[in-house]
Structures are given as C-alpha cells and as structure tokens.
Amino acid sequence: MLIDLEPVILSALRNDTELIALLGKDSKGATKVYPLAAPDISLPRVTFFELTNFDNNYAGDKAVSSAIHFHIDVWHNSNPSKISLAVNRVMESIGFVRSGTQSLYESDTKTYHRVLRYKKTQLGVD
C-alpha cells in the first residue's frame, strides 16, 4: 500500500502563519517550502523529500499501514533555529515524530543547514 503524504506536508508547512512570517514568499507568491529542489534559491527556505515508504502492518496478507519517513532541510544565511522549531511544531501537529536532526554548515555556499528527519505510521484507507 503506497500512501502519499507529500501534499499533506506541503500544505501544512506552506499554510503555517509562523513559517510564512519566517520564510517569506517566492516570486510566485508561495511560502518558500519546496518538495525536492527549490526553484527560488534565496534564503531562508525549506526543502523536503520522502526517504522511505513501506508496508509495515498486515491483516492476513493485506497491508493495512505504511511506515513513512521524510527528510526536511532548513537553509538559512545565519541561524536556522526558529524555522526548525516551527517546522518541528507543524510536523508533530500532523502526526509525525522527529527521528533525528543534524546541524551543518555548507562552507562552499556559506549557508547554515539544519537536517530534520521524521517518521510516521499511516493507516491505509480502502
């Protein structure tokens, strides 16, 4: 059973008033949150993608839920902490649990980069 939560995450992050204030909008008027790659490279911004999505619970020989993991990157020119905390709040509000974080500095672009990883078991709907 394949469950697609990308639209749910995109909507939740793009429509959060705190994230709108922290990130701003791109040239198309969207909050600077992007699946996969960002068409707008200005900072700050958030990108995300699905890491894994696999069946994990069965009734008989039919999958009834999926284990889903997402990777979120917060990009900032100074300190990504406020945005990271807001992202974490939103992800937890839609049922995800944070499974790890890592703070990085991209010396080639002089960009601060916070990696956030989340997981969720999602029941399927027939």
C-alpha atoms as one frame of an Amber mdcrd trajectory, in Angstrom:
protein
   0.000   0.000   0.000   1.541   3.285  -1.084   0.369   6.329   0.859   1.416
   9.754  -0.458   1.833  12.295   2.359   3.836  14.868   0.366   0.747  17.022
  -0.401  -0.259  16.954   3.289   3.192  18.101   4.417   3.488  20.753   1.710
   0.109  22.226   2.608   0.742  22.152   6.366   4.158  23.850   6.066   3.134
  26.419   3.428  -0.018  27.449   5.301   1.513  27.871   8.751   1.419  31.573
   9.706   4.680  31.438  11.693   6.551  29.809   8.796   5.084  32.315   6.344
   6.460  35.127   8.526   9.882  33.454   8.950  10.394  32.309   5.339   8.536
  34.859   3.267   7.127  34.194  -0.187   8.793  33.441  -3.506   8.208  35.279
  -6.787   5.073  33.167  -7.417   3.581  34.072  -4.031   4.166  30.677  -2.381
   5.756  30.244   1.033   9.374  29.166   0.426   8.788  25.461   1.128   9.564
  23.095  -1.739   9.393  19.349  -2.384  12.801  18.123  -3.589  14.613  21.151
  -5.048  13.929  24.849  -4.621  13.355  26.875  -7.805  13.986  30.000  -5.699
  17.473  29.796  -4.184  17.105  32.843  -1.942  17.445  32.246   1.782  15.832
  31.242   4.020  13.989  28.280   2.514  12.840  24.755   3.330  13.081  21.690
   1.087  11.843  18.165   1.793  11.502  14.705   0.299  10.261  11.239   1.177
  13.030   8.898   2.316  11.117   5.628   2.613   7.552   4.393   2.366   6.928
   0.714   3.015   4.195  -1.627   4.240   4.641  -2.432   7.911   1.427  -3.942
   9.311  -0.719  -6.648   7.790  -4.156  -8.180   8.283  -3.957 -11.590   6.705
  -1.782 -10.989   3.672  -3.015  -7.438   3.037  -1.067  -4.344   4.097  -3.056
  -2.096   6.428  -0.458   0.607   7.149   2.775   2.109   5.897   5.886   3.323
   7.690   6.781   6.651   6.110   9.962   8.699   6.643  10.624  12.264   5.454
  13.803  14.333   5.294  13.488  18.113   5.703  16.258  20.645   5.078  16.191
  24.152   6.538  18.540  26.569   4.740  19.497  29.933   6.265  22.241  32.552
   5.974  22.701  32.823   9.753  20.668  30.708  12.196  18.020  28.130  11.199
  16.778  27.513  14.758  13.489  29.487  14.695  12.469  27.961  11.366  13.491
  24.480  12.535  11.362  24.817  15.675   8.366  25.960  13.602   8.827  23.072
  11.134   9.030  20.646  14.055   5.813  22.030  15.566   3.970  21.645  12.251
   5.269  18.126  11.602   4.265  16.989  15.084   0.811  18.565  14.606   0.212
  16.273  11.603   1.301  13.165  13.472   4.999  12.817  12.648   7.689  12.013
  15.224  11.163  13.508  14.834  13.717  10.715  14.404  16.857  12.842  14.107
  18.446  16.209  13.469  21.830  17.442  12.343  23.262  20.950  12.107  25.616
  21.598   9.201  27.469  24.488   7.643  27.927  24.442   3.870  31.275  26.238
   3.533  31.129  26.452  -0.273  27.887  28.485  -0.164  28.293  29.877   3.376
  24.872  28.502   4.261  23.632  27.118   7.559  21.754  23.885   7.026  19.619
  22.012   9.551  18.560  18.473   8.671  15.353  17.192  10.281  14.065  13.648
   9.852  10.569  12.441  10.689   8.652   9.181  10.725   5.017   8.153  10.905
   2.952   5.002  10.641  -0.073   5.814   8.497  -3.108   3.569   8.302  -4.379
   2.942   4.773  -7.880   3.684   3.605  -9.835   1.344   1.373
